[in-house]
Amino acid sequence: MKSWAKKPFTKAALSVIAVGMSIIVCLSGVMLIYKINDSEGKVVGVGESSYEESGAFEQRMGDASRNVLERIRVKEQLEADGKYDPNRLVDVIAYDKDGKISGKNESGLAYRLSDIAEWGMKYNQSDLSAENVVVCEKTDGTYHYYYMDEFKNLLKNNGLKPVFPNIESGAAEDPFAGYGDPESETIQSVLGVLQEGYDLEDTFGMAYAGAKLTDKEGKLLYTDFWAFTDVIQETAVPDGAENLLQVVNDTPELNGKLSEVYEAVINTISNLAVSVDIYETGGDLWTEGNTNYTYLIADRSAKKVYTNNSEYTDFTKLEDNIEALKNAEHSKYVIVKPKLGDFESNLDVSASEWKNIVQAQEIFGEDFVFAAAVDTSYPIQDVFYDGAKAYATYAPYAKIAGISFILSALVLLIALIWLGVVAGRRADDKELHLNAFDRWKTEIGAAAVIVPWIFLMFAIGSNWSGFGYQAVSYYDTDFEYAWHYGNMYYTFSLTAADVAVISFFATFTMILFLIGYLSLVRRIKGKTLWKNSLLRWILNVAVKGWTLFWENRNITVKVILLLIGFVGVHWLMAIFGSAFLILAFAVDVAAAVFLIKWAVEKDRIKKGIQKIASGDLEYQIPCEKMSSENRQMAELVNNIGNGLNRAVEAGIKSERLKTDLITNVSHDIKTPLTSIINYVDLLKRENFDDPKIQGYLEILEAKSQRLKTLTEDVVEASKVSSGNITLEMMDVNLVEMTNQTIGEFSEKMEAKKLTVVAALPEEPAIIHVDGRRMWRVLENIFNNAAKYAMPGTRIYVDLKVKEAEEGKKTVLFSMKNMSENPLNINADELTERFIRGDISRSTEGSGLGLSIAKNLTEMQGGTFTVYVDGDLFKVMIEFPAR
Amino acid sequence: MYNILVCDDDKAIVEAIEIYLSQEGYHILKAYDGEQALKILETEEVHLLVLDVMMPRLDGIRATLKIREKHSIPIIILSAKSEDVDKILGLNVGADDYVTKPFNPLELVARVKSQLRRYTQLGGTAKKESEHVYEVGGLQINDDLKEVTVDGEKVKLTPIEYNILLLLMKNQGRVFSIDQIYESIWNEEAIGADNTVAVHIRHIREKIEINPKDPRYLKVVWGVGYKIEKM
């Protein structure tokens, strides 16, 4: 990115642009929301080219048509012979059935029209103040209804007397027996129950079950009685009676149908009240000369025409008139007929919607014509004129608002992205710079931005009354009417103060947003959003605290705590049921995973211990992913392994040092020894006559030769015993080797008159050894025999291939001879002389031959056993056969 | 008259060697470290060099390397180091023989003689006159004359020994087991392993080798058989 894009000036300019754009976005947004799409949604549409095409026009025309049709319906309903008569009788039952006012009292229950209208205006569905009605069943199965006051008086004056069969028969006890005035108490309680609309038996139980009413003399009048609660206040007197109950009691057709009667009354009064209200307050809104709206409606079956144009009243000229209406200049019309196919209009409107508008009032049958038109030259200043004027005024603004909203939103977005990209960068380096605010904890920073904004919103909300925004009726200035019937729209005006408030709001919001947004971007870039958050800090402290607590517990405490948690969850499930099922399941899964992991880790540790125990000291248990307990244990085991390994390596090193020392010492001994041997030899060549000198020279020669042998053998024995030699393993035929060895020693043996008796198998006996080292083994034991065997005796050499356990074969070599000198030494000492210091070293060789042979044999995987029995000396060498 | 340069930092050893080799009629030159030896080689005509390894200033191994840049005279290394690795190192850097201390004077003399003969007679004496002459190093067997020579000196072998040696010489480098040798020499099946062959081999070695325990030509492959080392 170019450096100028990161300069402070650029950033400041972009911020100012962002603030400016946000103001424009807010203002145009407010205009779009309130002016163009008001709550009715259709004052001005952005995409329309003229008022007549707008939804607002369509809506107003629909509203006008609805209003006109409603008035026609009301007029048809209320007027008799073209006149409104407040004294006309309304038969409630008949009206409820067919919605028509007959003017006669046929069912028995009828009221005056004006009384009904008044009653309907007062009627309030949620008013429950009317007293219950008492329904009494007569002996013949019909009913008599009493108002509560009436019934109360009858009871108190003993006109009626309650009787309780269960009390009289003794099946139940009188709940008021023993009171001062049980009779009065009983009446009070019965009235109370009825007033509240409860059931006697439900309230008092068996005692009042099957209660009856008698007259003063005890004659049974009513077999049952109860309260009827769906009662309304009567404010009108019915035709020919004092009240509603009187009519119902006196009219056999209505007996037992009290609830239907009340329903019919409620229906009638609420419907007619509205109709009368519309009729009386409608005014002359749609009369000719008051509106640009013209309607021509015909009921073909009744041959009746409804119109507000005096030229169209003749039914016989209906078709011509409709054509005239259609073809009038500047006419925007809608013609609705029963068939959707016959619908005509030069507006972009829906035929079915208009058919619904017309048929909703249910004035006509299936044969009607509805024609409505608006003169769009608006010669009269009515609602259409107002609408057109408002549209002409606001539509250009709406379009500008729409365009500026989109453009400014786009510019704002670009500015924000640009600012986001360069946030934290400077023109002169490539580092990320965080300012002091960015170093605040994330949540505190967020609060520092959000809290002032909330205060701002609160301040604006409480100190500013809002936009100049008010509801206005389409039709006239009667707001109550408009409110009541939903026929209204909202006017709106934007004052300079409003603009100032919105701009202030937008500026403040955008500044806060920029602070928060840019800081957020810088935090994300610097990866400090989470790192520097309060939540992370709290989590860290909690984790550290818990770790400190947990790490310092011993295993027993940990297991007990875990077990308490595990069992606890299951108890919770057992006590509180399925709410804890998922938790218990989760705990079970966790326990299973934990136990399996634990077991796997234990196996690994066990394997590691086995490895280390079997000598693989460099083995390391892989413990990176183990849980802490097992990890500690694995690490301890690894440490043991490492410690042993170090000890072994130190041992090997010291062995090697020892061998090196011995080797070097032997080199140093050899040089003077060379001179000794050479000069002894030269002396011998001088032919001393003195036999004594000859004797001395013999001794010198023998001892110097022994010293030579010793130095060589000591080095070899040291190397062999420390394992400091490399083996070249190969398949070797021990039979062949034995023959070769016997051949090599043939002269030596003959010199001591020793006979070698060899019993060797014909088949080869193959073993896997280092041929030269194996020769050293055999050479040493043959040398041993040649030196120490009694002259003239036999040396037995045996070689066998033996079946060992599990089908494995071993090659067993043995050699035995009789010792010339008594063997005052045991077998172990013979092979371990190198490490024992207390044995006589008077023999002729180094005495290390057997030790070397044994070590070499064992090194190559064989066993070397020496057996001494009296003068019998036996060596056994065993190797696994190949 | 051959000039032999003896080089060892131990004067006693040098003098003892001088005595032995003088008795054989050689002229001895003496040096006590590697540098001295190199100087003498510059000025004198030397036919053979006996060289110690562990010496001050310039040790035997480095000296051998330097000498081999200019001279092809036989070099016998005489060292207290008796390990296999030491021997291999010495022979690899260009020495012709390796004798360990303490040495047997007779053996040393024999090796000196052997090296000198080979060195001086190189390209002389009986060359391959017929197909029936087999040669390995200083060991030659002439089947036409039924004659065996080591470094030009005749060796007396019994007919069986001769036949065994001839078999091995004809197949240099190949390992023969005791049974194979038996069957091809005695022309009968070898029933039951026998150490007869091994005894004969031992005898042959004693006749043709300077040190039978450390054979130069007839090698024992332990547990497998015998072979003539191919050179």
Boltz contact constraints between the chains, C-beta under 6 A:
constraints:
  - contact:
      token1: [A, 667]
      token2: [B, 80]
      max_distance: 6.0
  - contact:
      token1: [A, 670]
      token2: [B, 80]
      max_distance: 6.0
  - contact:
      token1: [A, 670]
      token2: [B, 101]
      max_distance: 6.0
  - contact:
      token1: [A, 671]
      token2: [B, 10]
      max_distance: 6.0
  - contact:
      token1: [A, 671]
      token2: [B, 80]
      max_distance: 6.0
  - contact:
      token1: [A, 673]
      token2: [B, 102]
      max_distance: 6.0
  - contact:
      token1: [A, 674]
      token2: [B, 13]
      max_distance: 6.0
  - contact:
      token1: [A, 674]
      token2: [B, 101]
      max_distance: 6.0
  - contact:
      token1: [A, 674]
      token2: [B, 102]
      max_distance: 6.0
  - contact:
      token1: [A, 675]
      token2: [B, 12]
      max_distance: 6.0
  - contact:
      token1: [A, 675]
      token2: [B, 13]
      max_distance: 6.0
  - contact:
      token1: [A, 677]
      token2: [B, 102]
      max_distance: 6.0
  - contact:
      token1: [A, 678]
      token2: [B, 16]
      max_distance: 6.0
  - contact:
      token1: [A, 681]
      token2: [B, 105]
      max_distance: 6.0
  - contact:
      token1: [A, 708]
      token2: [B, 102]
      max_distance: 6.0
  - contact:
      token1: [A, 732]
      token2: [B, 223]
      max_distance: 6.0
  - contact:
      token1: [A, 733]
      token2: [B, 223]
      max_distance: 6.0
  - contact:
      token1: [A, 735]
      token2: [B, 193]
      max_distance: 6.0
  - contact:
      token1: [A, 736]
      token2: [B, 177]
      max_distance: 6.0
  - contact:
      token1: [A, 736]
      token2: [B, 178]
      max_distance: 6.0
  - contact:
      token1: [A, 736]
      token2: [B, 223]
      max_distance: 6.0
  - contact:
      token1: [A, 737]
      token2: [B, 222]
      max_distance: 6.0
  - contact:
      token1: [A, 737]
      token2: [B, 223]
      max_distance: 6.0
  - contact:
      token1: [A, 739]
      token2: [B, 178]
      max_distance: 6.0
  - contact:
      token1: [A, 739]
      token2: [B, 193]
      max_distance: 6.0
  - contact:
      token1: [A, 739]
      token2: [B, 195]
      max_distance: 6.0
  - contact:
      token1: [A, 739]
      token2: [B, 198]
      max_distance: 6.0
  - contact:
      token1: [A, 740]
      token2: [B, 198]
      max_distance: 6.0
  - contact:
      token1: [A, 742]
      token2: [B, 195]
      max_distance: 6.0
  - contact:
      token1: [A, 743]
      token2: [B, 195]
      max_distance: 6.0
  - contact:
      token1: [A, 743]
      token2: [B, 198]
      max_distance: 6.0
  - contact:
      token1: [A, 743]
      token2: [B, 199]
      max_distance: 6.0
  - contact:
      token1: [A, 743]
      token2: [B, 202]
      max_distance: 6.0
  - contact:
      token1: [A, 744]
      token2: [B, 202]
      max_distance: 6.0
  - contact:
      token1: [A, 746]
      token2: [B, 199]
      max_distance: 6.0
  - contact:
      token1: [A, 760]
      token2: [B, 193]
      max_distance: 6.0
  - contact:
      token1: [A, 762]
      token2: [B, 192]
      max_distance: 6.0
  - contact:
      token1: [A, 771]
      token2: [B, 222]
      max_distance: 6.0
  - contact:
      token1: [A, 771]
      token2: [B, 223]
      max_distance: 6.0
  - contact:
      token1: [A, 775]
      token2: [B, 222]
      max_distance: 6.0
